[in-house]
Amino acid sequence: MHAMGEDQVKEAVAGSVALLRTATDQDWDGPRAGLLEWSCRFTAEHIAGDLIAYAGQLAGRAQTAYVPFEITVEDSTDNAGILDVIEATGALLAAAVRTTPREVRAFHPYPFRSANREGFAAMGVAEVLLHTHDIAEGLGLPYEPPAELAEYVLTGIFPHVRPGPDHWRTLLWATGRGELPGRARLTEWRWSNNLVLATDRLTLQGITPAAAADLRAGGDGGFEWLDGGPFEGTREASEWMMKAYEAGIHRPEFGLFALVRRSDGRAVGGLGFHSAPDEEDRAEIGYDLVPGARGHGYVTEALRALSQWALARADVRSLFATVERDNAPSQAVLSRVGFRQVSEDVGDEGLLAYQLRG
């Protein structure tokens, strides 16, 4: 089942506070937190600040910048009091995640200028896990969160990172805090919320590895589908996407998108790339719709938007699509968007090939 994030925030905060409460009698001002330049106390305050900031973004529906406020911990607050603040701000983020509608997005700068409730939950969990690790190192405490929480973060906001057998060690490596055999140590890193493109009637919502895994397993990927969808092509595309993710070659902006109606928030189909652009800067694209959404021009609208976005990039010179010879509606969609037939009898199935150049 696809996780919304409320339970993960609660679990991460509870585990962090339980550990750090065993060391409230230690000095938190002197020791540095792991590899950070911050003290353990400042890092703990930073956790609380991030949790309340993410809750504020969701609650305030901020669209262009962070809500202009920050939390201040009184100087007289002891270590136990700081943990009380972390518990309180964690509860506020969990509540914001629970009460925010799925379609709401709020401002976050990296990399596509917004995140939904799942993105903010994953970022909050990441802040808690990673900075608890930093503080634990500074205080000499053993810390390893549940593997499921590390996997939740990786499959939500690190879609570009090849998963490893140990989710926690992979997350530490992905954030410059550890080493993995066969991988160079990172000195710079970023997480990545999903890309969303808007059209008049739709939003094209990038599907995360977490959502793709759920779709592959027969779930809904966290979307409310029209007519009991998704269609089988979307599940197959999720399988391809997961194979690329597991191989470490997935580029999230060239993955799979759910087509979601803006009028009611229902997903009506899938659209996306088979892979990142090849050596000729060409990317193959495919799509499907649930039967009840056909005949309304949704694919034409979505394909036009995604094609314009892709061809505006420096690394895409042309788009390619194949279609069955007897699928006249799909051929008409490609033609309306500007694709032109360039060959036939492609592959074992004798498909027609269409191309759109930038």
Disulfide bonds with the S-S distance in Angstrom:
none
